[in-house]
Amino acid sequence: MLEVVVFGCGAAVMVLELVGARILAPFCGTSLVVWSGLIGLVMASLALGYWLGGKLADRRPEAKVLSGLIALAAVLVAATAATKIPLLEFLASREIGPKLMVLGATLTLYAPAAALLGMVSPFAVRLAVRDAASAGATAGRLYALSTAGSIVGTLAAGFYLIAALGSTAILLAVAGFLLVLSFLTWRGGIKAKLVAGAVIALCGLGLWANDASLAAAGVTDVDTAYGRLLVYQGVEPESGRPIRLMTTGPNRCQSAVYLDAPDELALPYTRFFALALTMVEAPRRVLVLGGGGYSFPRHVLSAFPQAAVTVVELDPGVTAVARTHFGLTDDPRLTIVHEDARVFVNRQSGPYDLIYLDVFGTDYLPPFHVVTREAARRLAALLAPGGVVVVNAIGAPAGPGGLFLRCLAATFADVFADTAVYALGGPQRASEEQNVMLTARCEPGPGPVPANAEARAFLAGRLADPVGAGAMVLTDDHAPVEWLGLGLGL
């Protein structure tokens, strides 16, 4: 039976770690910093658990002690499910930066349970060893089983559980699973285990009531195969119009739709994006990398009846949410491809009149591999003569906070004959964080002059010297996008 317990606890550790990343995403993002902090502290917790478990097992080599440790881990996992939101909201309100944010969140939410689960393997070895001659084989077998459980837990969580059940349900299921393992380890202590089960059940009931109240308020929390989405309703402050929003990370919304006019562009950056449509006369083939709520692709279809639009969206769950909450419907001129944007452009031949790159991680920075010199070369190869690549980015184009944007401009300028950068707030607000549009053309010199006065004013706001000093060209080999964009230093 110890073999089953060790295998199960190994699986639980990895499920907890992967679900932990999903829970942190709306508050911390999913950058390399977040993964590094989470993995590092969970490994440190396991190491502490191995050490403490070995010492405790030598002093009290009893199955009931191991059973109690597993039961306590079950309660802590359930407590994580119940306290994750208030704890993360508290840490986010401290404005302590991404590094301290992820370290603090991991230490409070995941490290205690991980340390207890780390105690299981050395404790199980101590209980299983009968003589010194077989101690090595026993230890090897149990640690191999623990690792095998971790592999199964990783694959199960990543391939199926997170998308199928959601983060909160998985945490409660893991808590219940650990309580069963505790009982298998030692069948005594029924009262204590009933108390632990009651605590887990109360956490589940409280979370169910909270989810029901959020649903009644119009908030939807969706776990997909690639991320966590929050959909909620509100009122736009400027106009007072009802609006539905979707977010995949902290501090900003990714997509929005007016409830009283679903086909109207709701977010300023999408209206900003639409101005680039005037840079190509009568576009017929448009490629949009990054679907989100699909408001902009629908706008293109409406504005240009002759245009065919291909949208590449990594996450089918995002598309499903767009269909359910943001008015996306089938259209014979709309092709949706669920694939990584870089993988798609690597195998396409084009040509496209317009290519929009609107791909972000949860930190509102693009994945590094879509903004490198090699990626820019592929985008250039897909353009029709006179075509334009348009990149949506977020940051302050001027000042110390704009290093990533300057590197982005340097990278595309290394490939395209004409690269321009436009700030949503105009040149006079270039030092403020905002949406920034980069346009790139293979032909030198200005493109066609649009008849639209707003578009002409937009083009007149081209920023001077967008590359500036200190910019590097990003490559597949070296593209520290998160460090540059989050100001983490190199």
C-alpha positions in Angstrom: 0.0 0.0 0.0 2.9 2.4 0.6 3.7 2.2 -3.1 0.2 3.5 -4.0 0.5 6.3 -1.4 4.0 7.4 -2.7 2.8 7.3 -6.3 -0.3 9.3 -5.5 1.5 12.0 -3.5 4.0 12.4 -6.3 1.1 13.0 -8.7 -0.5 15.5 -6.3 2.6 17.6 -6.1 2.8 18.2 -9.8 -0.9 18.8 -10.2 -0.7 21.4 -7.4 2.2 23.1 -9.1 0.6 23.3 -12.5 -2.7 24.5 -11.1 -0.8 26.9 -9.0 0.6 28.6 -12.2 -3.0 28.9 -13.5 -4.2 30.5 -10.3 -1.4 33.0 -10.2 -1.9 34.1 -13.9 -4.6 36.8 -13.5 -2.5 38.4 -10.7 1.1 37.7 -11.6 1.0 36.7 -15.3 2.7 33.6 -16.7 6.1 35.0 -17.6 9.3 33.1 -17.2 9.7 35.0 -13.9 6.5 33.5 -12.6 7.4 30.0 -13.7 10.9 30.3 -12.3 9.7 31.6 -8.9 7.0 28.9 -8.7 9.1 26.0 -9.7 12.1 27.1 -7.6 10.1 27.6 -4.4 8.2 24.3 -4.8 11.4 22.5 -5.3 12.8 24.2 -2.2 9.7 23.2 -0.3 10.1 19.6 -1.5 13.8 19.6 -0.4 12.8 20.9 3.0 10.2 18.2 3.2 12.7 15.4 2.3 15.0 16.6 5.1 12.3 17.0 7.7 10.5 13.8 6.6 13.7 11.7 7.0 14.4 13.2 10.5 10.9 12.6 11.7 10.7 9.1 10.3 13.8 8.1 12.3 12.3 9.5 15.5 8.8 8.1 15.0 8.6 5.5 12.2 4.9 5.0 12.5 2.2 4.7 9.8 -0.1 6.9 11.7 2.4 9.8 11.7 2.7 9.6 7.9 -1.1 9.4 7.6 -1.4 12.5 9.7 1.1 14.4 7.5 -0.9 13.5 4.3 -4.2 14.5 6.0 -2.7 17.8 7.0 -1.5 18.3 3.4 -5.1 17.6 2.2 -6.4 20.3 4.5 -3.8 22.8 3.3 -4.6 22.2 -0.3 -8.3 22.8 0.4 -7.3 26.0 2.3 -5.4 27.1 -0.8 -8.6 26.8 -2.8 -10.5 28.8 -0.3 -8.0 31.6 0.4 -6.3 32.1 -3.0 -8.2 35.1 -4.2 -8.1 37.2 -1.0 -4.4 36.4 -0.6 -3.5 37.3 -4.2 -5.6 40.4 -4.1 -3.8 41.5 -0.9 -0.4 40.9 -2.5 -1.3 42.7 -5.6 -2.4 45.7 -3.6 1.1 46.0 -2.1 2.6 46.7 -5.6 5.7 44.8 -4.7 6.7 43.9 -8.3 6.5 40.6 -10.2 9.4 38.8 -8.5 8.3 39.4 -4.9 4.7 38.9 -5.9 5.3 35.3 -7.2 7.6 34.5 -4.3 5.1 35.7 -1.7 2.2 34.0 -3.4 4.0 30.6 -3.7 5.2 30.7 -0.1 1.8 31.3 1.3 -0.3 29.2 -1.0 1.7 26.2 -2.2 4.9 25.8 -0.2 3.4 24.4 3.0 1.5 21.6 1.3 4.4 20.9 -1.0 6.8 20.5 2.0 4.4 18.1 3.7 4.1 16.0 0.5 7.9 16.1 0.2 8.0 14.3 3.6 6.2 11.3 2.3 8.9 9.5 0.2 11.7 9.4 2.9 9.1 8.5 5.5 7.8 5.7 3.3 11.3 4.4 2.8 11.9 4.3 6.5 8.7 2.3 7.0 9.4 -0.1 4.1 13.0 -0.9 4.9 13.3 -4.3 6.6 17.1 -4.8 6.5 20.2 -2.9 5.4 20.9 -5.3 2.5 17.8 -4.2 0.6 17.6 -0.5 1.8 19.0 0.8 -1.5 16.6 -1.2 -3.6 13.7 -0.1 -1.4 14.6 3.5 -1.6 15.1 3.4 -5.3 11.8 1.7 -5.9 9.8 4.2 -3.8 11.5 7.3 -5.3 11.0 5.9 -8.8 7.3 5.5 -8.0 7.1 9.0 -6.6 8.7 10.3 -9.8 6.4 8.2 -12.0 3.4 9.7 -10.1 4.8 13.2 -10.8 4.9 12.4 -14.5 1.4 11.1 -14.5 0.2 14.1 -12.5 1.9 16.5 -14.9 0.5 14.9 -18.0 -3.0 14.5 -16.5 -3.2 18.2 -15.4 -1.7 19.7 -18.5 -3.4 17.5 -21.1 -6.9 17.2 -19.5 -7.7 18.1 -15.9 -7.1 21.9 -16.0 -9.2 22.4 -19.1 -11.9 20.0 -18.1 -12.4 20.8 -14.5 -10.9 24.2 -13.7 -8.5 25.2 -11.0 -10.7 25.3 -8.0 -12.4 22.0 -8.6 -9.0 20.3 -9.1 -7.6 21.7 -5.8 -10.6 20.3 -4.0 -10.3 17.0 -5.8 -6.6 16.8 -4.9 -7.5 17.5 -1.3 -10.1 14.7 -1.3 -7.6 12.3 -3.0 -5.0 13.0 -0.4 -7.4 12.3 2.4 -8.1 8.9 0.8 -4.4 8.3 0.7 -4.1 9.2 4.3 -6.7 6.6 5.1 -4.9 4.0 3.1 -1.7 4.7 4.9 -3.3 4.1 8.3 -6.9 3.2 8.9 -7.0 4.6 12.4 -7.7 8.2 13.5 -11.2 8.2 12.1 -12.3 11.3 14.0 -9.4 13.4 12.9 -9.9 12.4 9.3 -13.6 13.1 9.5 -12.7 16.6 10.8 -10.3 17.0 7.8 -13.0 15.8 5.5 -15.5 18.3 7.0 -13.0 21.2 6.5 -12.5 20.2 2.8 -16.3 20.0 2.3 -16.8 23.4 3.9 -14.2 24.9 1.7 -16.0 23.4 -1.3 -19.4 24.7 -0.2 -18.0 28.2 0.4 -16.3 28.2 -3.0 -19.5 26.9 -4.7 -21.5 29.7 -3.0 -18.9 32.3 -4.1 -19.0 31.0 -7.7 -22.7 31.1 -7.7 -22.7 34.8 -6.5 -20.1 35.7 -9.2 -22.2 34.0 -11.9 -25.3 35.9 -10.7 -23.2 39.1 -11.1 -22.2 38.2 -14.6 -18.7 37.0 -13.9 -17.5 33.9 -15.8 -14.3 32.2 -14.8 -13.0 29.8 -17.5 -10.0 27.5 -17.5 -8.9 26.6 -21.0 -6.0 24.3 -22.2 -3.8 27.4 -22.5 -4.9 30.0 -19.9 -7.5 31.3 -17.6 -10.1 33.7 -18.8 -12.3 36.0 -16.7 -15.4 37.5 -18.4 -17.4 40.2 -16.7 -19.8 43.0 -17.3 -19.6 46.7 -16.4 -20.3 50.2 -17.5 -17.8 52.2 -19.6 -16.9 55.3 -17.5 -16.7 57.7 -20.3 -20.0 56.9 -22.1 -22.0 55.1 -19.4 -22.6 52.3 -21.9 -22.9 48.7 -20.8 -19.9 46.7 -21.8 -18.6 43.1 -21.5 -14.9 42.5 -21.0 -12.5 39.6 -21.1 -9.1 39.5 -19.3 -6.3 36.9 -19.3 -4.0 38.7 -17.0 -3.5 41.4 -14.4 -4.5 45.0 -14.7 -5.9 45.2 -18.2 -8.7 43.7 -20.3 -7.9 42.0 -23.5 -11.3 42.2 -25.4 -14.5 44.1 -25.0 -17.9 44.4 -26.6 -20.7 47.0 -26.2 -23.8 45.1 -25.2 -26.0 47.6 -27.0 -23.9 47.5 -30.2 -21.9 44.2 -30.5 -20.4 45.1 -33.9 -18.9 48.4 -32.8 -15.2 48.5 -31.7 -15.2 49.1 -28.0 -11.6 49.3 -27.0 -9.5 52.4 -28.0 -6.7 50.2 -29.3 -9.0 48.4 -31.7 -10.2 51.7 -33.1 -6.5 52.6 -33.3 -5.8 49.4 -35.1 -8.6 50.1 -37.6 -6.8 53.2 -38.8 -4.1 51.0 -40.3 -6.7 49.6 -42.7 -6.4 52.9 -44.6 -2.7 52.1 -45.3 -3.6 49.6 -48.0 -6.1 50.3 -50.7 -9.0 47.7 -50.7 -7.3 44.9 -48.8 -8.5 41.5 -50.1 -6.5 39.1 -47.8 -6.0 39.9 -44.2 -4.2 37.8 -41.6 -4.9 38.5 -37.9 -2.5 36.7 -35.5 -4.4 36.6 -32.2 -8.2 36.4 -32.0 -9.2 37.4 -28.5 -12.8 38.5 -28.6 -12.7 38.6 -32.5 -14.1 42.2 -32.5 -11.4 43.5 -34.9 -11.7 40.6 -37.5 -15.4 41.1 -37.5 -14.9 44.8 -38.1 -12.6 44.1 -41.1 -15.3 41.8 -42.6 -17.9 44.5 -42.1 -15.8 47.3 -43.5 -14.4 45.4 -46.6 -17.0 43.1 -48.2 -14.4 41.9 -50.6 -11.9 40.9 -47.9 -11.2 37.4 -46.6 -9.8 37.2 -43.1 -7.7 34.4 -41.5 -7.5 34.5 -37.7 -4.8 32.5 -36.0 -5.7 31.9 -32.3 -3.7 29.5 -30.2 -6.5 28.7 -27.7 -9.7 27.1 -28.9 -11.1 28.1 -25.5 -10.7 31.8 -26.3 -12.7 31.2 -29.5 -15.4 29.4 -27.6 -15.7 32.3 -25.2 -15.8 34.7 -28.1 -18.7 32.7 -29.6 -20.6 32.6 -26.3 -20.0 36.1 -24.9 -18.7 38.3 -27.7 -20.9 37.7 -30.7 -18.6 35.7 -32.9 -20.5 33.8 -35.6 -19.5 31.8 -38.6 -18.8 33.7 -41.8 -17.7 32.1 -45.2 -15.0 34.8 -45.5 -13.6 34.1 -42.0 -11.1 31.3 -41.5 -10.1 30.4 -37.9 -7.0 28.4 -37.3 -6.1 27.2 -33.8 -2.3 27.2 -33.8 0.7 29.0 -32.5 1.2 32.2 -34.6 4.9 31.6 -35.3 4.2 28.0 -36.3 1.5 29.2 -38.7 3.6 31.9 -40.4 6.6 29.5 -40.7 4.6 27.2 -43.0 2.5 29.7 -44.9 3.3 31.2 -48.3 0.8 34.1 -48.4 0.4 36.7 -49.9 -1.5 38.9 -47.5 -2.3 42.6 -48.0 -2.4 43.2 -44.2 -0.9 41.2 -41.4 -1.9 42.1 -37.8 0.2 40.8 -35.0 -1.9 41.1 -31.8 -0.5 38.3 -29.7 0.1 38.7 -25.9 0.9 36.6 -22.9 -0.7 37.4 -19.6 1.9 40.0 -18.8 0.7 42.0 -21.9 4.0 41.3 -23.6 4.2 39.2 -26.8 5.7 35.7 -26.7 9.4 36.2 -27.6 9.3 34.0 -30.6 6.8 36.1 -32.6 8.9 39.4 -32.4 12.4 38.2 -33.3 14.3 39.0 -36.5 13.5 35.5 -37.8 9.8 36.0 -37.2 9.9 39.4 -38.9 11.5 37.8 -42.0 8.7 35.3 -42.2 6.1 38.1 -41.9 7.9 40.0 -44.7 7.8 36.9 -46.9 4.0 36.7 -46.5 3.3 40.3 -47.6 1.8 41.1 -51.0 3.4 44.0 -52.8 2.4 47.2 -51.0 1.3 45.2 -48.0 1.7 46.3 -44.4 2.5 44.4 -41.1 0.9 46.0 -38.1 2.1 45.1 -34.6 0.2 46.0 -31.4 2.4 46.5 -28.3 2.0 48.1 -24.9 4.5 50.3 -23.2 5.9 53.8 -23.0 7.8 54.5 -26.3 9.9 57.2 -24.8 11.9 57.1 -21.5 13.5 54.3 -19.5 10.3 52.1 -19.6 10.3 51.9 -23.4 13.4 49.7 -23.9 11.3 46.7 -25.2 9.5 48.9 -27.7 12.7 50.3 -28.9 14.1 46.8 -29.3 10.9 45.8 -31.2 11.4 48.8 -33.6 15.0 47.9 -34.1 14.2 44.3 -34.9 11.6 45.1 -37.5 13.8 48.0 -38.9 16.5 45.4 -39.4 14.1 43.5 -41.8 11.7 46.0 -43.4 12.6 49.0 -45.6 10.1 51.2 -43.8 9.2 50.9 -40.1 7.1 53.4 -38.2 5.8 53.7 -34.6 2.6 55.4 -33.5 1.5 56.0 -29.9 -2.2 55.8 -29.1 -1.9 59.1 -27.1 0.1 60.8 -29.8 3.7 62.0 -29.7 3.0 64.5 -26.9 2.3 61.5 -24.5 5.0 59.2 -25.7 6.4 58.9 -22.1 3.2 57.3 -20.8 2.4 53.6 -20.9 -0.2 53.0 -23.7 -0.9 50.9 -26.8 1.7 51.5 -29.4 1.3 50.5 -33.1 4.3 49.5 -35.2 3.8 49.4 -38.9 6.3 47.8 -41.3 6.5 47.8 -45.1 8.9 46.1 -47.5 8.9 49.2 -49.8 10.7 52.3 -48.7 8.9 55.7 -48.5 5.4 56.6 -47.5 2.5 54.5 -48.6 -0.8 55.7 -50.1 -2.3 58.9 -48.6 -5.7 58.0 -47.1 -8.8 60.1 -47.8 -9.9 59.8 -44.2 -8.9 62.9 -42.2 -8.5 60.9 -38.9 -6.2 58.4 -40.7 -4.1 61.3 -42.1 -3.8 62.8 -38.6 -2.8 59.4 -37.2 -0.1 59.0 -39.8 1.2 62.5 -39.1 1.8 61.4 -35.5 4.6 59.1 -36.5 7.2 59.1 -33.7 10.7 60.3 -34.6 13.6 57.9 -34.0 11.6 55.1 -32.4 14.7 52.9 -32.0 16.9 55.3 -30.0 19.9 54.4 -28.0 20.5 51.1 -26.3 18.2 49.0 -28.4 19.1 45.4 -29.4 17.8 43.3 -32.3 15.8 40.4 -30.9 16.6 37.0 -32.3 15.5 33.4 -31.8 18.7 32.9 -29.9 18.4 35.9 -27.6 15.1 37.7 -27.0 14.7 38.7 -23.3 11.3 40.2 -23.9 10.0 39.8 -20.4 13.1 41.3 -18.8 13.0 44.2 -21.2 9.3 44.8 -20.9 8.9 44.3 -17.2 12.0 46.3 -16.3 13.6 43.4 -14.5 17.2 44.2 -15.7 19.6 41.9 -17.4 
